[in-house]
Every structure is written in C-alpha cells, then in structure tokens.
Amino acid sequence: MIRQPRSSVASQKRTTRASAPSTADRPFPRSLPREEITKAEPAVPPVAPPVSLTSEVMQGHIRHLLSGTVDEANATIDVLHAASNDKVSMELFITFSGVPPLLRQACRDPTLSETSLSVRLLFSLFLDHHQIDIADKLVSAARVKGSPLEQRNALHILLAFTHVLPLPDTHPVKSEMVEVTKDLLLQLMRSLWHGTSLEVTYALDCFSFIALVPAYHDPLMSLMEQPVPKPTLSNGATTLTRASTYLTISHELSSTSPPSSPRRSSWFRRKSGALIEAGLERFKDLLVVKSPSLRTGINGLAKLACQGTLTERELVTAIVMELGKNTDNDDVQCVCGSFCKAVVTTLGNGDESDIHKIQAISCVDHLVQNEGMRHHLLEAGLSPELYLLTQLGADGPRIHAERLLASLLDKPDVQAFFKPPE
C-alpha cells in the first residue's frame, strides 16, 4: 500500500474545506423578506370539488322543502346552492319538481333580500337552466291577493331579477318582466288613492323595501308623476271607500236584485238624509273653487302623510327619508321635492282641517332633520306658511307651527329662507 505524505493529506483537507464555504459566509440572494413574500404571493385556497347529489339525496331535499321545518328547508337551500353549478344535480332537481317548493320557500321568507341564497338559486335555474316558467309563477304570486308577505316577496324577486342580478338585456323575457313590474308598481300607487286599509299598508310595505335598494329607485321614480287611473268594477262588484269602509257600501244594480218597495214615502224617508247631504255638498262645491290634486303616486304619499293613520304616516315619512338619502339620483331628489311641496301646500290650504295641518307639521318636523329634505321644504315655501299659521292659524296648528319655527331658526343654514311675508 502506498501511503501519501502527511502534508499532502492535510493540504487536500484544506482544499475540500475551502471549496465548500459555510452558509454563514454565503451572501443571501436578493429577494423580499419572508413577511413581504407572504403578502406578495397569497396562498391560493384549494378549489372545492363540485357538489353532486344523487337521486335519493335529491328526493330527500325536496321533501324538506315541501314539509320540513324552517331549519331543514334552510339547510336544503344551502346544499342546493352549493350544487347549483352541477348540471346533473340541477336536472334531477327540475325532474323531481323541486322548483315550485323552492319558490314557495322564497316567497315565505320574512328576511328575503337580493343576497338570499334562495333568490340566487332561483335566478340560476331561470337563467342557466332555462326555467322560464319561474317568471310566470312570480307574476301570478305577485298579482293574486293572498298572503301580503308572499305578494311582496314575489315583487321583490321580480325586481331583483330585472334590476340587480345580471340578467342580459337580450334575454327573451326581460322586456316583458320589466313591463309587468311597472304594472305592479302602478297598482301599488293606485291603492294609495282607491285601496282599502290593508291594500294601503301593503303598498307602503312594498315601497319601504324599494326605498332601501337604490337600484330600484329608477323604475319607481319614473312612475311617481304619472296619473293613476281609477279602478273600474264590473259584474255588480262592491266598492268599499276608504273613508267609510265600515259604514258605506255601494252596490251596482243587477238583474237578480229584489224589486223595490212601491211605497215612495218610505223610500224618501230612508234616502232623505243622503239627498240632503248630497245637496249640501253640491252647494258647497259651487261656492268654493277647489283645485283638486292630481292623483299621482307622490301626491298619494303626501295625502297619507297628512291624512292617514299613525302607522301610515310613519311609514310614508320613513320611505321619503330613505329616498332622500340617494343624493346622486336627480330623479329621486325631484320626487322628494314634489312631495315636500305637496305637504307644504296642505299647511296653506284653507279647506284642510286643523288635525290634518297638525299631522302635516309632524311630518315636516321629521323631514327637516335631514339637510336635503330641509332644503326641499324651504324651497317649497315652508317659511311663509309657518309664519301665517303662527299669526292667523287656529290654536292647534299655531302651537305646533311655533314650535317647529323655533327649532328651525336655530339652524344656521336656514336663516336666508325665513323671512316674514310682506
């Protein structure tokens, strides 16, 4: 065996150590710190596999929609929404007639909104799986006078389909859906003038959720200034007037009505009070020149704000206050200005009763808390009307006008508007 010299072995070891420098002496490559790397390149979450439901599982979910508890129905909607991208699952859902119970659950949801999973699932079925009959069922539910909650939610879903969710303009039924929603909104405005107490409350309830969503303001504002036609009745229908719902019922004559009594004296005794009252009303109409307000949606809201029940007045005030927050929409601000003008006109109308003027002042008292609504009221001539009420009004309106006037004079942005009438 040939042994190398000790010196050569030592030199080889030194060479090996020199050729492999330590990591402490090695320069760190140019790169971001570890914290910045984490921020610059976020971890991509794993993609969840598509949910696929079998036939038996789908039938169980549909049973929950039909007869399950609220929790079971909500859990089923969550599962179906997760499987909405799976074509096979949705075909099973449609084949087993799952659309009607899903639609019923959505219409009965008291917390329905544009982001509800039931609405998103219905829209996916309507758009991606060509379930056009969903629109027909929604229109039918919105028109049939059954449960007010189901009617309101059906209208809510129709508005969401046409104005919030991405329904293409080229969709074959979008134009028809837009026209139907306009007709439904006009019916709500007609109820403000010719509806019963329940119909008025339902209309205000619908306007309340519309006011909360700015995307719904344009279709509503485009109809607010249009005159609403008076509803026509046929087939001997009964008309219940709002002012005398429980007192006066007018019937159309029909062929099946019994013959009237031949005694004219008894008929005159029964109808004498109505004849005298009608004659007095006709005489007053000849003496007083009235300027009837145009029967539009905005004037209907103003009428309820001054003459409605406490609940109706509160709902109208809340609706107008919510609409006034949309300062970016000129049409909305124009409608708010028209509403304020109609309310201020009530204060100076000599034909209005004192209680109606007091209720109008109460509405104004709430509206002036908002700067934009306060400006609309002042532009409509609020200051001279308040001054006239404080000087010439009756005791009730005068006290409320003085209180409102004193609270407004403390605000620095309204001094230019408050000038006593000459």
Beta strands, then each sheet from edge to edge (+ up, - down):
strand 1: 238-240
strand 2: 249-251
sheet 1: 1+ 2-
end
